[in-house]
Amino acid sequence: MSYEDPIVQEVRQVREEHAARFNYDFQAIVADLKQSEAARDPAKSPLLAPPEVSVVLPDSAVQRVRFARR
């Protein structure tokens, strides 16, 4: 029994079609991807910023309570 994710299948199909357009030439594929990336309008399709990492200091209230119960 195997489950095939339709989204994964679609991504694989698009990737296969893109590679076939360039006769599976890796350098041509990468050049095309870089060209389309450079042509992207950030105002219309902004990339998401990475999430902020919050640092939990060892002297926070949660840590003090956790260690106080031991």
N, C-alpha and C positions, 0 to 999 in steps of 0.2 A: 504494500500500500504506500503510495507516494503522493504527496500534495505538491502541486505546482502553482506557485504564486503568479497570478496574471500580471502583476506589476513587474515582477522579475522577468517574466517572459517577454513583455513589451520592451523593457530596457535592452534585453539581449537581442531582440529583433532589430531595434533601431541601431544598436552598435554594429551588428552584422551588416546591415544595409550601408551604414556609413563606411565601414571598412571596405566593402565591396566596391564602393564608388571610387576608391583610390587603389584598387587592385591589391589590397592588403599590404600596401607599402607603409610601414610604420612611420617613417619620417614625413611622408605626405599627410598622413592622418594627423600627426601632432602639429604640423604646420597649419593645417586647416583649423584645428581646434584653437590654436593660439590666435589665428586671424579672426575667428568668430568671437573669441574672448575680447580682443582689442576693439572690435566693432561694437561691443555691447554698450548700451547706454545705461550708466549706473542710475540715472534718475528714473528710468522706466522699470528697471529690474535690479534693485539694490541687493547686494549680498548681505546676508545676515551677519551681524557682528557676533563674535564668540561670546558665550555667557561669562559674566563676571565671576571670578572665583572668590568666594568668601573664605577668609582664613579664620578658623576657630582657635582662639588663643587658649592655652591650657588653664588660665586663671579666669575663664568665663564662668558665669553663674551656673551653667549646666554642668561644667566639669566639677565645680565645687560641690554641688549637690550629689553628683554621681559618686564622688570619692568619699563624701561624708557618710553615706549609707553603708559603707563597707565595714 
